Amino acid sequence: MSKFALIVVLFVLLIIVGCSCVGLGGSGEYGGGY
């Protein structure tokens, strides 16, 4: 796996986790709920 592909995967994962945190009633700009 190339370094670029790895960065893209990590970036998408970060967005998914961030959205789910906000969706679960997270507080602040980074969410906070798991």
PDB file of N, CA, C, O and CB in Angstrom:
ATOM      1  N   MET A   1       0.852  -1.199   0.000  1.00  0.00           N
ATOM      2  CA  MET A   1       0.000   0.000   0.000  1.00  0.00           C
ATOM      3  C   MET A   1       0.888   1.250   0.000  1.00  0.00           C
ATOM      4  O   MET A   1       1.828   1.351   0.788  1.00  0.00           O
ATOM      5  CB  MET A   1      -0.964   0.005   1.241  1.00  0.00           C
ATOM      6  N   SER A   2       0.587   2.179  -0.872  1.00  0.00           N
ATOM      7  CA  SER A   2       1.399   3.387  -0.950  1.00  0.00           C
ATOM      8  C   SER A   2       1.107   4.328   0.213  1.00  0.00           C
ATOM      9  O   SER A   2       0.069   4.225   0.866  1.00  0.00           O
ATOM     10  CB  SER A   2       1.157   4.100  -2.273  1.00  0.00           C
ATOM     11  N   LYS A   3       2.028   5.239   0.460  1.00  0.00           N
ATOM     12  CA  LYS A   3       1.875   6.195   1.564  1.00  0.00           C
ATOM     13  C   LYS A   3       0.662   7.098   1.324  1.00  0.00           C
ATOM     14  O   LYS A   3      -0.056   7.445   2.261  1.00  0.00           O
ATOM     15  CB  LYS A   3       3.158   7.052   1.726  1.00  0.00           C
ATOM     16  N   PHE A   4       0.438   7.477   0.051  1.00  0.00           N
ATOM     17  CA  PHE A   4      -0.694   8.344  -0.272  1.00  0.00           C
ATOM     18  C   PHE A   4      -2.023   7.666   0.052  1.00  0.00           C
ATOM     19  O   PHE A   4      -2.924   8.285   0.619  1.00  0.00           O
ATOM     20  CB  PHE A   4      -0.654   8.739  -1.748  1.00  0.00           C
ATOM     21  N   ALA A   5      -2.134   6.387  -0.315  1.00  0.00           N
ATOM     22  CA  ALA A   5      -3.363   5.639  -0.042  1.00  0.00           C
ATOM     23  C   ALA A   5      -3.602   5.521   1.457  1.00  0.00           C
ATOM     24  O   ALA A   5      -4.739   5.601   1.921  1.00  0.00           O
ATOM     25  CB  ALA A   5      -3.298   4.243  -0.678  1.00  0.00           C
ATOM     26  N   LEU A   6      -2.525   5.331   2.209  1.00  0.00           N
ATOM     27  CA  LEU A   6      -2.634   5.207   3.662  1.00  0.00           C
ATOM     28  C   LEU A   6      -3.140   6.507   4.280  1.00  0.00           C
ATOM     29  O   LEU A   6      -3.970   6.489   5.188  1.00  0.00           O
ATOM     30  CB  LEU A   6      -1.278   4.823   4.272  1.00  0.00           C
ATOM     31  N   ILE A   7      -2.629   7.643   3.777  1.00  0.00           N
ATOM     32  CA  ILE A   7      -3.060   8.951   4.276  1.00  0.00           C
ATOM     33  C   ILE A   7      -4.541   9.173   3.981  1.00  0.00           C
ATOM     34  O   ILE A   7      -5.281   9.672   4.829  1.00  0.00           O
ATOM     35  CB  ILE A   7      -2.215  10.079   3.647  1.00  0.00           C
ATOM     36  N   VAL A   8      -4.968   8.800   2.776  1.00  0.00           N
ATOM     37  CA  VAL A   8      -6.375   8.963   2.394  1.00  0.00           C
ATOM     38  C   VAL A   8      -7.283   8.138   3.296  1.00  0.00           C
ATOM     39  O   VAL A   8      -8.322   8.617   3.751  1.00  0.00           O
ATOM     40  CB  VAL A   8      -6.586   8.560   0.926  1.00  0.00           C
ATOM     41  N   VAL A   9      -6.882   6.886   3.552  1.00  0.00           N
ATOM     42  CA  VAL A   9      -7.680   6.001   4.411  1.00  0.00           C
ATOM     43  C   VAL A   9      -7.785   6.575   5.820  1.00  0.00           C
ATOM     44  O   VAL A   9      -8.868   6.586   6.406  1.00  0.00           O
ATOM     45  CB  VAL A   9      -7.063   4.587   4.458  1.00  0.00           C
ATOM     46  N   LEU A  10      -6.672   7.049   6.364  1.00  0.00           N
ATOM     47  CA  LEU A  10      -6.675   7.627   7.710  1.00  0.00           C
ATOM     48  C   LEU A  10      -7.545   8.879   7.763  1.00  0.00           C
ATOM     49  O   LEU A  10      -8.250   9.106   8.746  1.00  0.00           O
ATOM     50  CB  LEU A  10      -5.243   7.960   8.154  1.00  0.00           C
ATOM     51  N   PHE A  11      -7.495   9.694   6.704  1.00  0.00           N
ATOM     52  CA  PHE A  11      -8.281  10.923   6.653  1.00  0.00           C
ATOM     53  C   PHE A  11      -9.776  10.618   6.646  1.00  0.00           C
ATOM     54  O   PHE A  11     -10.550  11.253   7.361  1.00  0.00           O
ATOM     55  CB  PHE A  11      -7.906  11.747   5.418  1.00  0.00           C
ATOM     56  N   VAL A  12     -10.172   9.645   5.837  1.00  0.00           N
ATOM     57  CA  VAL A  12     -11.581   9.244   5.769  1.00  0.00           C
ATOM     58  C   VAL A  12     -12.040   8.674   7.109  1.00  0.00           C
ATOM     59  O   VAL A  12     -13.148   8.956   7.566  1.00  0.00           O
ATOM     60  CB  VAL A  12     -11.798   8.205   4.644  1.00  0.00           C
ATOM     61  N   LEU A  13     -11.181   7.872   7.733  1.00  0.00           N
ATOM     62  CA  LEU A  13     -11.499   7.281   9.030  1.00  0.00           C
ATOM     63  C   LEU A  13     -11.702   8.373  10.075  1.00  0.00           C
ATOM     64  O   LEU A  13     -12.600   8.288  10.912  1.00  0.00           O
ATOM     65  CB  LEU A  13     -10.383   6.314   9.475  1.00  0.00           C
ATOM     66  N   LEU A  14     -10.853   9.404  10.015  1.00  0.00           N
ATOM     67  CA  LEU A  14     -10.944  10.526  10.950  1.00  0.00           C
ATOM     68  C   LEU A  14     -12.278  11.253  10.790  1.00  0.00           C
ATOM     69  O   LEU A  14     -12.909  11.627  11.779  1.00  0.00           O
ATOM     70  CB  LEU A  14      -9.774  11.506  10.734  1.00  0.00           C
ATOM     71  N   ILE A  15     -12.704  11.453   9.537  1.00  0.00           N
ATOM     72  CA  ILE A  15     -13.980  12.119   9.264  1.00  0.00           C
ATOM     73  C   ILE A  15     -15.142  11.285   9.794  1.00  0.00           C
ATOM     74  O   ILE A  15     -16.061  11.823  10.412  1.00  0.00           O
ATOM     75  CB  ILE A  15     -14.148  12.370   7.752  1.00  0.00           C
ATOM     76  N   ILE A  16     -15.106   9.975   9.556  1.00  0.00           N
ATOM     77  CA  ILE A  16     -16.179   9.087  10.012  1.00  0.00           C
ATOM     78  C   ILE A  16     -16.281   9.101  11.531  1.00  0.00           C
ATOM     79  O   ILE A  16     -17.376   9.201  12.084  1.00  0.00           O
ATOM     80  CB  ILE A  16     -15.945   7.654   9.511  1.00  0.00           C
ATOM     81  N   VAL A  17     -15.135   9.000  12.204  1.00  0.00           N
ATOM     82  CA  VAL A  17     -15.119   9.009  13.670  1.00  0.00           C
ATOM     83  C   VAL A  17     -15.610  10.354  14.191  1.00  0.00           C
ATOM     84  O   VAL A  17     -16.391  10.403  15.142  1.00  0.00           O
ATOM     85  CB  VAL A  17     -13.697   8.711  14.206  1.00  0.00           C
ATOM     86  N   GLY A  18     -15.159  11.443  13.578  1.00  0.00           N
ATOM     87  CA  GLY A  18     -15.570  12.779  13.995  1.00  0.00           C
ATOM     88  C   GLY A  18     -17.070  12.985  13.841  1.00  0.00           C
ATOM     89  O   GLY A  18     -17.716  13.540  14.729  1.00  0.00           O
ATOM     90  N   CYS A  19     -17.627  12.540  12.718  1.00  0.00           N
ATOM     91  CA  CYS A  19     -19.061  12.686  12.481  1.00  0.00           C
ATOM     92  C   CYS A  19     -19.866  11.849  13.468  1.00  0.00           C
ATOM     93  O   CYS A  19     -20.906  12.293  13.955  1.00  0.00           O
ATOM     94  CB  CYS A  19     -19.408  12.286  11.045  1.00  0.00           C
ATOM     95  N   SER A  20     -19.395  10.645  13.763  1.00  0.00           N
ATOM     96  CA  SER A  20     -20.110   9.774  14.693  1.00  0.00           C
ATOM     97  C   SER A  20     -20.071  10.350  16.100  1.00  0.00           C
ATOM     98  O   SER A  20     -21.030  10.211  16.859  1.00  0.00           O
ATOM     99  CB  SER A  20     -19.513   8.360  14.680  1.00  0.00           C
ATOM    100  N   CYS A  21     -18.948  11.006  16.454  1.00  0.00           N
ATOM    101  CA  CYS A  21     -18.843  11.622  17.782  1.00  0.00           C
ATOM    102  C   CYS A  21     -19.844  12.764  17.902  1.00  0.00           C
ATOM    103  O   CYS A  21     -20.528  12.892  18.918  1.00  0.00           O
ATOM    104  CB  CYS A  21     -17.402  12.138  18.041  1.00  0.00           C
ATOM    105  N   VAL A  22     -19.929  13.588  16.870  1.00  0.00           N
ATOM    106  CA  VAL A  22     -20.879  14.699  16.868  1.00  0.00           C
ATOM    107  C   VAL A  22     -22.306  14.159  16.882  1.00  0.00           C
ATOM    108  O   VAL A  22     -23.178  14.705  17.559  1.00  0.00           O
ATOM    109  CB  VAL A  22     -20.656  15.613  15.638  1.00  0.00           C
ATOM    110  N   GLY A  23     -22.537  13.081  16.129  1.00  0.00           N
ATOM    111  CA  GLY A  23     -23.861  12.472  16.049  1.00  0.00           C
ATOM    112  C   GLY A  23     -24.321  11.891  17.373  1.00  0.00           C
ATOM    113  O   GLY A  23     -25.519  11.788  17.637  1.00  0.00           O
ATOM    114  N   LEU A  24     -23.352  11.509  18.208  1.00  0.00           N
ATOM    115  CA  LEU A  24     -23.693  10.918  19.499  1.00  0.00           C
ATOM    116  C   LEU A  24     -23.737  11.965  20.609  1.00  0.00           C
ATOM    117  O   LEU A  24     -23.582  11.641  21.786  1.00  0.00           O
ATOM    118  CB  LEU A  24     -22.694   9.827  19.857  1.00  0.00           C
ATOM    119  N   GLY A  25     -23.948  13.222  20.222  1.00  0.00           N
ATOM    120  CA  GLY A  25     -24.117  14.271  21.222  1.00  0.00           C
ATOM    121  C   GLY A  25     -22.807  14.756  21.809  1.00  0.00           C
ATOM    122  O   GLY A  25     -22.737  15.074  22.996  1.00  0.00           O
ATOM    123  N   GLY A  26     -21.772  14.814  20.991  1.00  0.00           N
ATOM    124  CA  GLY A  26     -20.492  15.310  21.482  1.00  0.00           C
ATOM    125  C   GLY A  26     -20.555  16.810  21.722  1.00  0.00           C
ATOM    126  O   GLY A  26     -21.321  17.519  21.069  1.00  0.00           O
ATOM    127  N   SER A  27     -19.753  17.287  22.653  1.00  0.00           N
ATOM    128  CA  SER A  27     -19.722  18.714  22.946  1.00  0.00           C
ATOM    129  C   SER A  27     -18.418  19.303  22.422  1.00  0.00           C
ATOM    130  O   SER A  27     -17.400  18.613  22.369  1.00  0.00           O
ATOM    131  CB  SER A  27     -19.872  18.974  24.470  1.00  0.00           C
ATOM    132  N   GLY A  28     -18.447  20.571  22.036  1.00  0.00           N
ATOM    133  CA  GLY A  28     -17.258  21.194  21.485  1.00  0.00           C
ATOM    134  C   GLY A  28     -17.156  20.931  19.994  1.00  0.00           C
ATOM    135  O   GLY A  28     -18.003  20.245  19.421  1.00  0.00           O
ATOM    136  N   GLU A  29     -16.124  21.474  19.365  1.00  0.00           N
ATOM    137  CA  GLU A  29     -16.005  21.346  17.920  1.00  0.00           C
ATOM    138  C   GLU A  29     -15.469  19.993  17.482  1.00  0.00           C
ATOM    139  O   GLU A  29     -15.512  19.676  16.294  1.00  0.00           O
ATOM    140  CB  GLU A  29     -15.122  22.425  17.388  1.00  0.00           C
ATOM    141  N   TYR A  30     -14.965  19.187  18.412  1.00  0.00           N
ATOM    142  CA  TYR A  30     -14.440  17.866  18.061  1.00  0.00           C
ATOM    143  C   TYR A  30     -15.349  16.740  18.527  1.00  0.00           C
ATOM    144  O   TYR A  30     -14.954  15.575  18.498  1.00  0.00           O
ATOM    145  CB  TYR A  30     -13.060  17.681  18.655  1.00  0.00           C
ATOM    146  N   GLY A  31     -16.562  17.072  18.957  1.00  0.00           N
ATOM    147  CA  GLY A  31     -17.442  16.026  19.455  1.00  0.00           C
ATOM    148  C   GLY A  31     -17.029  15.663  20.869  1.00  0.00           C
ATOM    149  O   GLY A  31     -16.828  16.557  21.692  1.00  0.00           O
ATOM    150  N   GLY A  32     -16.898  14.396  21.176  1.00  0.00           N
ATOM    151  CA  GLY A  32     -16.494  13.989  22.513  1.00  0.00           C
ATOM    152  C   GLY A  32     -17.290  12.805  23.023  1.00  0.00           C
ATOM    153  O   GLY A  32     -16.968  12.243  24.070  1.00  0.00           O
ATOM    154  N   GLY A  33     -18.340  12.415  22.284  1.00  0.00           N
ATOM    155  CA  GLY A  33     -19.134  11.253  22.683  1.00  0.00           C
ATOM    156  C   GLY A  33     -18.726  10.043  21.874  1.00  0.00           C
ATOM    157  O   GLY A  33     -18.552  10.146  20.660  1.00  0.00           O
ATOM    158  N   TYR A  34     -18.570   8.900  22.515  1.00  0.00           N
ATOM    159  CA  TYR A  34     -18.224   7.684  21.777  1.00  0.00           C
ATOM    160  C   TYR A  34     -19.393   6.709  21.802  1.00  0.00           C
ATOM    161  O   TYR A  34     -19.301   5.620  21.234  1.00  0.00           O
ATOM    162  CB  TYR A  34     -16.958   7.022  22.370  1.00  0.00           C
TER     163      TYR A  34
END
